[in-house]
Amino acid sequence: MTDPAPQSDILDLGAPGLSAWLKARGIAPYRTAQILRWICLRQMDRFEDMTDLGKDLREELAQNFTIPRLDVLERAESSDGSEKFLFGLADGQSVEAVLMPERDHHTLCVSSQIGCAMGCAFCRTGAEGLSRNLTAGEMVAQVRDVLAMLQGPDRLTNLVFMGMGEPLANYENLRTALSLILDAHQGLSFAGRRVTVSTAGLASKIVGLGQDTRVNLAISLNAVDDETRSAIMPVNRIHPIRDLLAACDAFPLRPGRRITFEYVLLAGVNDSLAEARELARMLSPRRAKINLIPFNPHDRAPYERPDEAAVLAFQQVLLKANFTAVIRQSKGADIAAACGQLRAARQGVSE
């Protein structure tokens, strides 16, 4: 193992990396769990306060690592109860997370990259391109810091990696972050069934995600033919629909779980009844749930939102085919809560 740079984020190592670092210094690896419990479960920010560790170990940890918090550059609350966080990072970049209230819990939308390289034509984040990957520690910090800010942290039960970026394009850091998020013994103790990773369609990474973690999978599908999908999602030119569905079929689904297929409805592009019928046919053999997302217009995409009648008609086709098909209404429109909007506004980009 290569030693981390001095004063690096300790959460970037994950549990295996921290155990290896300790072992290389003759320190019992069981200390890993003690250290991570202080950070993840007890929300501790200073090694010197970890009272069940020896003084020498606390000093060595402090010399080599940090336990950083993200700077809250902006925190905006919507009239619908959702909250948008713009977090500042150590290098001056910024990243977004959105907290969404549900009936009996909260869901946090987590980012995995600063910007995105996928270039989806309807996406606000993709219009800015990719700046860099987030580290594992920066992903975990979004969750850890929001938990620390909530008056009732127990209500934050669900996480969706659907924020800025393509999670599977940052796979190793994502895997390390998920291992800490899901670990009930020394991590943040989220249930795998309540954590979802969404991909634009990196088919080659999908099976590995299912083998390495126990999270849910969501696919941003958005079209039923390769010509349309390639036009709005360039990743389809490398991973066409056939390959994407084959990867979904190989994804190890646990009992009672389904793959979620997200479908952004663009007026006159992919919202016809014929396309709804083809979507039902395409997904019919599969354990699938479909989230219909009427497009949220912004100035960097040339698309319109379908009218309500078209959205409901599309949904009815899927319901008649016995699918669970849910219309997901945009939240936080009054606080620019679509991914990338708050960051872009702060950088002086017109919204």
Secondary structure, 3 states (H helix, E strand, C coil): CCCCCCCEEHHHCHHHHHHHHHHHCCCCCCHHHHHHHHHHHCCCCCHHHCCCCCHHHHHHHHHHEECCCCEEEEEEECCCCCEEEEEECCCCCEEEEEEEECCCCEEEECCCEEECCCCCCCCCCHHHCEEEECCHHHHHHHHHHHHHHCCCHHHEEEEEECCCCCHHHHHHHHHHHHHHHHCCCCCCCCCHHHEEEEECCCHHHHHHHHHHCCCEEEEECCCCCHHHHHHHCHHHHCCCHHHHHHHHHHCCCCCCCCEEEEEEECCCCCCCHHHHHHHHHHHCCCCEEEEEEECCCCCCCCCCCCCHHHHHHHHHHHHHCCCEEEECCCCCHHHCCCCCHHHHHHCCCCC
